[in-house]
């Protein structure tokens, strides 16, 4: 990176105090995100209600309501959630910023039993049964892979 900065300073006369990527990346790529309509979102919620993956439906609703990345979703802790205000503190991951977001009353309703059941720490653990509580939080890739494989959200797009 220092070589690229020196090259640009010598050849272009640009003093670079910013990230080199701004100068050498070329044109910005076209941004055309995929999105789901309300009916499609409701279909996904219905699919996740009967999922055997622990807390799949709750994680899907919370991720949707709060516009969370997988990495942010799996990091949610009990102390981050305020059910009375329906507000959650989102922890920063990658290049995101920490922030407070609000979620719907429907999401609060399905989230409440998990928050009340958990003493502290991560809300969404790898597995839970009546006899045994999960031992570690989900990995972002694990959650993402499950969602794509089991609920086919990406493949359903037309």
VENKADA-V512325 format. One line per field, one symbol per residue. phi: phi as a letter, one per 40 degrees, with the letter a starting at -180 (. if undefined). psi: psi as a letter, one per 30 degrees, with the letter a starting at -180 (. if undefined). burial: I if it has 24 or more other ideal C-beta (glycine too) atoms within 12 Angstrom, else O. A space follows every 10 residues. Layout:
# VENKADA-V512325
phi: ???
psi: ???
burial: ???
This chain:
# VENKADA-V512325
phi: .cccccdccc cbgccbbccd dccbcgcccc bbccabcdcc ccccdccccb cccdgdcccc ccccdcfbcd ccccccbdcc bbcccfbbcc ccbfbcbcab bbbccccdcc cddcccccca gdcbbdaabc cacdbacccd cccccdcccc bfdccccb
psi: eeeeeeeeee efgkjjfake efegfakklk jilklkleee eeeeeeefeg kfkkgeeeee eeeeegikle eeeffkleff kjeefhkkkk kklcglkklk lklleeeeef feeeeefkel akejlelkle fkllflllke eeeeeeeeee fheeffk.
burial: OOOOOOOOOO OOOOOOOOOO OOOOOOOOOO OOOOOOOOOO OOOIIOOIOO OOIIIIIIII IIIIIIOIOI IIIIIIIIOI IOIOOOOIII IOOOOOOOOO IOIOOOIIOI IOOIIOOIOO OIIIIOOIOO OOOOOOIIOI OIIIOIIOOO IOIOOOOO
